[in-house]
Amino acid sequence: MLSEDKIFILIVTYNAMPWIERCLGSCANYEVVIIDNASTDGTIQYIKQNYPNIYIKSQMKNLGFGQANNKGLSYVLEQGAQYVFLLNQDAFLQVDSIEKLVSAHKANPEYGILSPIHLNGSGERLDRSFSHCLAFDNSPDFYSDFVLQKPLRQIYETPFINAAGWLMTKEMLCAIGGFDPLFFHYGEDENYCQRALYHRFKIGVVPTAFMRHDREDRPRPKLKRGTPAFLNSWERSLKTKYGNINDNNFKELLGLKKPRILSKWKGYLTGDFKTARIMSEEIALLQKNIPAISKSRKQTIIRDKHYLK
């Protein structure tokens, strides 16, 4: 560990018992802060019994990923953090990963977010979502350098890496703040990367640092229009697409209502009440989110410690 640097590991937990022993076991020699989202499976009791020196802030309800992390980020900044590593409860660091990330940042201070390579839970292949983040259009040389056995760069730049394992800098946190409460769970890390890029902080992967993310066996539900799952997914996509302050696309969002209003009334007139119901639900969702997305855009283009104390 680089002793001259004040580094914290921040973990948001919610019913983490299947992973917490391995997760915390990979965090040795670092100061760990846990924000617990009202776990009911004994997570808090386990941590208190086995890791009595870990700071735990228990919530009365599930705040979601972003807002829980904001509480932890506010706390570690108050404690003088120079770096904070966000770690998912179902992820495990490999040896020296954080040291390699910090060293890479010192040599490349223009980066606000640095990530290790995300392997799957067994460590036998790349995590699927991570592999998409390093596709050719995002990082043209990453896969080529590995396959062709070229000298690896210290950092491979990319516009987005999921927040299962992020090294975040104090400079960036003080400049753009925490996660936007517009998001509850999923999408908040994409929005954060958009904001980081807007404010001229780079995002990258350090190819000599590794972690594992144990999530391969989770089902991927098929989304059917008109179901609650579809509406939740569509709402997240609206927020990430039209909340992106790098794109001047807000008028496009406003234009999504008119065709749905026409389809709704056509459904009523023709007796297609299913379509009318679906359109009504999507219109209501747009009416709820358009003001919130507008407020987010206006706020986050300004440099400030948004959403943090």
KABEL-V13834 format. One record per residue. N is the residue number from 0. SS is DSSP state (alpha for helix, beta for strand, coil for the rest). Layout:
[[N SS] [N SS]]
This chain:
[[0 coil] [1 coil] [2 coil] [3 coil] [4 coil] [5 coil] [6 beta] [7 beta] [8 beta] [9 beta] [10 beta] [11 beta] [12 beta] [13 coil] [14 coil] [15 coil] [16 coil] [17 coil] [18 coil] [19 alpha] [20 alpha] [21 alpha] [22 alpha] [23 alpha] [24 alpha] [25 coil] [26 coil] [27 coil] [28 coil] [29 coil] [30 beta] [31 beta] [32 beta] [33 beta] [34 beta] [35 beta] [36 coil] [37 coil] [38 coil] [39 coil] [40 coil] [41 coil] [42 alpha] [43 alpha] [44 alpha] [45 alpha] [46 alpha] [47 alpha] [48 alpha] [49 alpha] [50 coil] [51 coil] [52 coil] [53 coil] [54 beta] [55 beta] [56 beta] [57 beta] [58 coil] [59 coil] [60 coil] [61 coil] [62 coil] [63 alpha] [64 alpha] [65 alpha] [66 alpha] [67 alpha] [68 alpha] [69 alpha] [70 alpha] [71 alpha] [72 alpha] [73 alpha] [74 alpha] [75 alpha] [76 alpha] [77 alpha] [78 coil] [79 coil] [80 coil] [81 coil] [82 beta] [83 beta] [84 beta] [85 beta] [86 beta] [87 coil] [88 coil] [89 coil] [90 beta] [91 beta] [92 beta] [93 coil] [94 coil] [95 coil] [96 alpha] [97 alpha] [98 alpha] [99 alpha] [100 alpha] [101 alpha] [102 alpha] [103 alpha] [104 alpha] [105 alpha] [106 alpha] [107 coil] [108 coil] [109 coil] [110 beta] [111 beta] [112 beta] [113 beta] [114 beta] [115 beta] [116 beta] [117 beta] [118 beta] [119 beta] [120 coil] [121 coil] [122 coil] [123 coil] [124 coil] [125 beta] [126 coil] [127 alpha] [128 alpha] [129 alpha] [130 alpha] [131 alpha] [132 alpha] [133 coil] [134 coil] [135 coil] [136 coil] [137 coil] [138 coil] [139 coil] [140 coil] [141 alpha] [142 alpha] [143 alpha] [144 alpha] [145 alpha] [146 alpha] [147 coil] [148 coil] [149 coil] [150 coil] [151 coil] [152 coil] [153 coil] [154 coil] [155 beta] [156 beta] [157 coil] [158 coil] [159 coil] [160 coil] [161 coil] [162 coil] [163 coil] [164 beta] [165 beta] [166 beta] [167 beta] [168 beta] [169 alpha] [170 alpha] [171 alpha] [172 alpha] [173 alpha] [174 alpha] [175 alpha] [176 coil] [177 coil] [178 coil] [179 coil] [180 coil] [181 coil] [182 coil] [183 coil] [184 coil] [185 coil] [186 coil] [187 alpha] [188 alpha] [189 alpha] [190 alpha] [191 alpha] [192 alpha] [193 alpha] [194 alpha] [195 alpha] [196 alpha] [197 alpha] [198 coil] [199 coil] [200 coil] [201 beta] [202 beta] [203 beta] [204 beta] [205 beta] [206 beta] [207 beta] [208 beta] [209 beta] [210 beta] [211 beta] [212 beta] [213 coil] [214 coil] [215 coil] [216 coil] [217 coil] [218 coil] [219 coil] [220 coil] [221 coil] [222 coil] [223 coil] [224 coil] [225 coil] [226 coil] [227 alpha] [228 alpha] [229 alpha] [230 alpha] [231 alpha] [232 alpha] [233 alpha] [234 alpha] [235 alpha] [236 alpha] [237 alpha] [238 alpha] [239 alpha] [240 alpha] [241 alpha] [242 coil] [243 coil] [244 coil] [245 coil] [246 coil] [247 coil] [248 coil] [249 alpha] [250 alpha] [251 alpha] [252 alpha] [253 alpha] [254 coil] [255 alpha] [256 alpha] [257 alpha] [258 alpha] [259 alpha] [260 alpha] [261 alpha] [262 alpha] [263 alpha] [264 alpha] [265 alpha] [266 alpha] [267 alpha] [268 alpha] [269 alpha] [270 coil] [271 coil] [272 alpha] [273 alpha] [274 alpha] [275 alpha] [276 alpha] [277 alpha] [278 alpha] [279 alpha] [280 alpha] [281 alpha] [282 alpha] [283 alpha] [284 alpha] [285 alpha] [286 alpha] [287 alpha] [288 alpha] [289 alpha] [290 alpha] [291 alpha] [292 alpha] [293 alpha] [294 alpha] [295 alpha] [296 alpha] [297 alpha] [298 alpha] [299 alpha] [300 coil] [301 coil] [302 coil] [303 coil] [304 coil] [305 coil] [306 coil] [307 coil] [308 coil]]
